[in-house]
Amino acid sequence: MSDLVKLLDIHKTYHLGEVDLPVLRGVSLSIARGELVTLMGASGSGKSTLMNILGCLDHPTSGEYWLDGQEVSRFDARQRARLRNRIIGFVFQSFNLLPRTSALENVLIPLSYTKESLSERQKRQRATEVLEKVGLADRLNHQPSQLSGGEQQRVAIARSLVNHPRLLLADEPTGNLDSHTSEEILAVLEQLHQKEGNTIVIVTHDPSVARHTPRTIRIKDGLIEGSAAAAA
């Protein structure tokens, strides 16, 4: 199985006036196509900075970032945005849904930016299909205020999948949910991985989330501590 993500000696230093603040200090890791992994670290560990680089929201100070066979560490902002729209999907802690817009219409939004030539009917069909995959076939026309927190996060997951991304980044996807609903959302991500073969990285500080993935990558003080298989 080939690598979708490969980082080689990634450093990130922020320049605050005359002070240099090193956040990533030489991160190297790889994630295979179709893999489900957790990136875990405490606040201040560098995990958010690393996620921003993985998601092409930021670029490293030095080192190489290979994504889907392209070395992207020196891409400018426009090139990174083009790549994000094409191959990366995001799920955030806050659901970021438009409030007076149906679940279906929220999921349709990313298709406005795709380069694929899709008719309106094809777009609605694709959006409907991804909502069905996350268990919301009977909630297509419900607005966020009519949905539970777990259902809103499922809409957000469907929205992240509608452009068929090669990499799905889930940043604290259960952070705003109770423990029971969190388990349901993690089960959805596991099912997408198992049935659809999605490459998924779950970013979290919570060890209980990490137990849902076969591999956990731990970051501390800007360095990878180790990559361990989940306990059986």
NUDRENVO-222129 format. One line per 3 residues: number of its first residue (from 0); their letters; for each residue z, x, y of C-alpha. Coordinates in nm, 2 decimals. Each point is the difference from the previous one (the first is absolute). Example, Ala and Ser with C-alpha at 12.3 -4.5 7.8 and 13.67 -1.06 7.14 Angstrom:
<nodes>
0> as> 0.78/1.23/-0.45 ~ -0.07/0.14/0.34
</nodes>
This chain:
<nodes>
0> msd> 0.00/0.00/0.00 ~ -0.11/0.15/0.33 ~ 0.22/0.03/0.31
3> lvk> -0.05/-0.26/0.28 ~ 0.25/0.18/0.23 ~ 0.06/0.38/0.01
6> lld> 0.22/0.17/0.27 ~ 0.01/0.37/0.02 ~ 0.27/0.17/0.21
9> ihk> 0.02/-0.27/0.26 ~ 0.20/0.08/0.31 ~ 0.07/-0.23/0.29
12> tyh> 0.17/0.12/0.32 ~ 0.05/-0.21/0.31 ~ 0.01/0.17/0.33
15> lge> 0.26/-0.15/0.23 ~ -0.03/0.18/0.33 ~ 0.10/0.36/-0.08
18> vdl> 0.16/-0.09/-0.33 ~ -0.19/0.00/-0.33 ~ 0.13/-0.25/-0.26
21> pvl> -0.12/0.07/-0.35 ~ 0.00/-0.32/-0.21 ~ -0.21/0.10/-0.30
24> rgv> 0.05/0.36/-0.12 ~ -0.26/0.05/-0.27 ~ -0.06/-0.31/-0.20
27> sls> -0.23/0.02/-0.31 ~ -0.05/-0.29/-0.23 ~ -0.27/-0.20/-0.18
30> iar> -0.04/-0.36/-0.10 ~ -0.25/-0.10/-0.27 ~ -0.24/-0.29/0.03
33> gel> 0.16/-0.31/-0.14 ~ 0.36/0.14/0.03 ~ 0.31/-0.19/0.12
36> vtl> 0.25/0.22/0.16 ~ 0.30/-0.01/0.23 ~ 0.04/0.23/0.30
39> mga> 0.38/0.00/0.06 ~ 0.21/0.16/0.27 ~ 0.28/-0.07/0.24
42> sgs> -0.04/-0.06/0.37 ~ -0.10/0.33/0.16 ~ -0.14/0.14/-0.32
45> gks> -0.36/0.00/0.12 ~ -0.12/-0.28/-0.22 ~ -0.13/-0.21/0.29
48> tlm> -0.20/0.29/0.14 ~ -0.13/0.07/-0.35 ~ -0.11/-0.36/-0.04
51> nil> -0.17/0.00/0.34 ~ -0.20/0.31/-0.11 ~ -0.08/-0.16/-0.34
54> gcl> -0.12/-0.32/0.18 ~ -0.21/0.20/0.25 ~ 0.22/-0.13/0.29
57> dhp> 0.08/0.36/0.09 ~ -0.13/0.35/-0.09 ~ 0.19/0.31/-0.12
60> tsg> 0.06/0.31/0.22 ~ -0.13/0.21/-0.29 ~ -0.09/-0.03/-0.37
63> eyw> -0.26/-0.20/-0.19 ~ -0.01/-0.37/-0.07 ~ -0.26/-0.10/-0.26
66> ldg> -0.05/-0.38/-0.02 ~ -0.26/-0.14/-0.24 ~ -0.18/0.33/-0.01
69> qev> -0.01/0.06/0.37 ~ 0.20/0.25/0.20 ~ 0.13/-0.21/0.28
72> srf> 0.27/0.20/0.17 ~ -0.23/0.09/0.29 ~ -0.14/-0.34/0.05
75> dar> 0.03/-0.13/0.36 ~ 0.15/-0.34/0.08 ~ -0.33/-0.19/-0.03
78> qra> -0.09/0.16/-0.33 ~ 0.35/-0.08/-0.14 ~ -0.02/-0.36/0.12
81> rlr> -0.34/-0.04/-0.17 ~ 0.14/0.15/-0.33 ~ 0.31/-0.22/0.02
84> nri> -0.20/-0.32/0.04 ~ -0.22/0.10/-0.29 ~ 0.24/0.12/-0.27
87> igf> 0.37/-0.05/0.09 ~ 0.21/-0.32/0.00 ~ 0.35/-0.03/0.15
90> vfq> 0.30/-0.22/-0.07 ~ 0.29/0.03/0.25 ~ 0.36/-0.11/0.00
93> sfn> -0.07/-0.25/0.27 ~ -0.28/-0.23/-0.12 ~ -0.21/0.02/0.32
96> llp> -0.16/-0.34/-0.06 ~ -0.15/-0.21/0.28 ~ 0.25/-0.28/0.05
99> rts> -0.22/-0.31/0.05 ~ -0.27/0.11/-0.25 ~ -0.03/-0.10/-0.36
102> ale> 0.06/0.24/-0.29 ~ -0.38/-0.01/-0.07 ~ -0.09/0.08/0.36
105> nvl> 0.26/0.28/0.02 ~ -0.16/0.16/-0.31 ~ -0.35/-0.05/0.15
108> ipl> 0.08/0.22/0.30 ~ -0.08/0.34/-0.15 ~ -0.34/-0.12/-0.12
111> syt> -0.10/-0.02/0.37 ~ 0.00/0.38/0.01 ~ -0.17/0.07/-0.33
114> kes> -0.36/0.14/-0.01 ~ -0.08/-0.21/-0.30 ~ -0.26/-0.27/0.07
117> lse> 0.20/-0.31/-0.11 ~ -0.07/-0.36/0.09 ~ 0.29/-0.22/0.12
120> rqk> 0.00/-0.17/-0.34 ~ 0.02/0.34/-0.18 ~ 0.29/0.11/0.23
123> rqr> 0.20/-0.32/-0.07 ~ -0.07/0.03/-0.37 ~ 0.13/0.36/0.00
126> ate> 0.31/-0.09/0.20 ~ 0.07/-0.29/-0.23 ~ -0.03/0.23/-0.30
129> vle> 0.26/0.25/0.12 ~ 0.24/-0.27/0.10 ~ -0.03/-0.14/-0.35
132> kvg> 0.07/0.35/-0.14 ~ 0.33/0.01/0.18 ~ 0.10/-0.35/-0.11
135> lad> -0.08/-0.20/0.31 ~ -0.29/-0.22/-0.12 ~ 0.19/-0.31/0.13
138> rln> 0.10/0.15/0.34 ~ -0.34/0.08/0.14 ~ 0.03/-0.23/0.30
141> hqp> 0.37/0.06/0.08 ~ 0.10/0.17/0.31 ~ 0.27/0.28/-0.01
144> sql> 0.27/-0.23/0.13 ~ -0.07/-0.22/-0.31 ~ 0.04/0.29/-0.24
147> sgg> 0.31/0.18/-0.13 ~ 0.05/0.37/0.07 ~ -0.13/0.09/-0.34
150> eqq> -0.31/-0.21/0.04 ~ -0.07/0.15/0.34 ~ 0.02/0.35/-0.16
153> rva> -0.24/-0.12/-0.27 ~ -0.24/-0.10/0.28 ~ 0.03/0.34/0.15
156> iar> -0.07/0.16/-0.34 ~ -0.31/-0.22/-0.04 ~ -0.12/0.10/0.35
159> slv> 0.04/0.37/-0.09 ~ -0.21/-0.05/-0.31 ~ -0.29/-0.21/0.14
162> nhp> -0.22/0.30/0.08 ~ 0.05/0.15/-0.34 ~ 0.19/0.31/0.11
165> rll> 0.01/0.31/-0.22 ~ 0.36/0.07/0.12 ~ 0.28/-0.25/0.07
168> lad> 0.29/0.12/0.21 ~ 0.31/-0.23/-0.01 ~ 0.25/0.11/0.26
171> ept> 0.35/-0.14/-0.08 ~ -0.17/-0.32/-0.13 ~ 0.33/-0.16/-0.11
174> gnl> 0.20/0.11/0.31 ~ 0.02/-0.35/0.15 ~ 0.06/-0.18/-0.33
177> dsh> 0.30/-0.10/-0.21 ~ 0.04/0.17/-0.34 ~ -0.15/-0.28/-0.20
180> tse> -0.31/-0.03/0.22 ~ -0.03/0.38/0.00 ~ -0.02/0.00/-0.38
183> eil> -0.28/-0.26/0.03 ~ -0.20/0.21/0.25 ~ 0.04/0.32/-0.21
186> avl> -0.12/-0.20/-0.31 ~ -0.31/-0.10/0.20 ~ -0.08/0.37/0.08
189> eql> 0.06/0.10/-0.36 ~ -0.23/-0.27/-0.12 ~ -0.27/0.10/0.25
192> hqk> 0.03/0.36/-0.14 ~ -0.01/-0.11/-0.36 ~ -0.27/-0.26/0.01
195> egn> -0.22/0.12/0.29 ~ 0.06/0.37/-0.02 ~ 0.09/0.04/0.37
198> tiv> 0.14/0.33/0.12 ~ 0.32/-0.09/0.17 ~ 0.26/0.21/0.19
201> ivt> 0.33/-0.17/0.08 ~ 0.19/0.17/0.28 ~ 0.38/-0.07/-0.01
204> hdp> 0.35/0.13/0.04 ~ 0.13/-0.24/-0.28 ~ 0.05/0.15/-0.35
207> sva> -0.02/-0.35/-0.15 ~ -0.36/-0.03/0.12 ~ -0.09/0.34/-0.16
210> rht> 0.10/-0.13/-0.34 ~ -0.30/-0.22/0.00 ~ -0.25/0.28/0.00
213> prt> -0.09/0.26/-0.27 ~ 0.04/0.29/0.25 ~ 0.22/0.07/0.30
216> iri> -0.09/0.27/0.26 ~ 0.31/0.09/0.19 ~ -0.01/0.16/0.35
219> kdg> 0.30/0.16/0.18 ~ 0.00/0.20/0.32 ~ -0.38/0.00/0.01
222> lie> -0.04/0.14/-0.35 ~ -0.08/-0.15/-0.34 ~ 0.31/0.02/-0.21
225> gsa> -0.17/-0.08/-0.33 ~ -0.21/-0.25/-0.18 ~ 0.18/-0.18/-0.28
228> aaa> -0.09/-0.27/-0.25 ~ 0.20/-0.32/0.03 ~ 0.28/-0.04/-0.25
231> a> -0.09/-0.21/-0.30
</nodes>
